[in-house]
Amino acid sequence: MKFILIPSQPPLPTSWTNLSTERITAVNLLTTHDARSAYFKRYACWSSLKGWLENANGDKCWYCEAKSPRAPFDVDHFRPKLATTVDGAKLNGHTGYYWLAYEWSNFRLSCQRCNRPGKNKDNTRCGKANEFPIQDESQRCSQPTALLRNELPRLLDPCVQSDCELLAHGIDGEVKPVAEIGTWEHQRADYTIKLLGFNEWNAPETKRSQWQKLFIILVGTGNSNAVIAELKKCLSHDHEYSSFFRSAIGTHRDKSWVEELL
């Protein structure tokens, strides 16, 4: 997970402001869950922001940094719009953050592995879906006037730099929590890694294999123009798993020319 800085005035499509205002107003007037669900099915216009979301992170999933050449990305609602689950169980009495359904700041670009419900090879539940646990359930927001900042999400957010810093990327290709076991920070990181399957579906093996090839070039050739160009490519904004490569390449900071690249 790489921190994604979104400006306060992002380059949204010119029609989005008026459209989203209209949609938000309409949804807030609906009084039942079924009515909102029907409205969202009819007016799922957040897909029109997919191009902007892709550009914001170099055509990569905002959560795992994978590219998705054979399947389209999803526009994920960080706070789910129609229902909320906690550890797989539906939260009774909470019908989702419907008032955020058309708020661009609630959108995250997600690969289908991270976003859609499924199970890994050990038959453990993976995929964000409607998951959104918070630290203190008494602070859960259930209406538009509530203060979202009072919630402390368990799920890490790629749009929060301090959240991204809770994840470490080992040269074995696995993502690990940085904080000590027993802390809230460790709980958040561990939960996110497992829920989104960061270490599933051969992701560690893929990263490790790519690093081994790069390592041979780095050690065997040194600071040639070709090596520097290859390292810069792996560190670039749009390279798949660039956070992993930054960490792996950083294990060679003893070389001054590598330090300069980082």
Secondary structure, 3 states (H helix, E strand, C coil): CCCCCCCCCCCCCCCHHHHHHHHHHHHHHCCCHHHHHHHHHHCCHHHHHHHHHHHHCCCCCCCCCCCCCCCCCEEEECCCCCCCEECCEECCCCCCCHHHCCCHHHEEEECHHHHCCEECCCCCEECCCCECCECCHHHCCCCCCCCHHHCCECCCCCCCHHHHCCEEECCCCCEEECCCCCCHHHHHHHHHHHHCCCCCCCHHHHHHHHHHHHHHHHHHHCCCHHHHHHHHHHHCCCCCCHHHHHHHHHHHCCCHHHHHHC
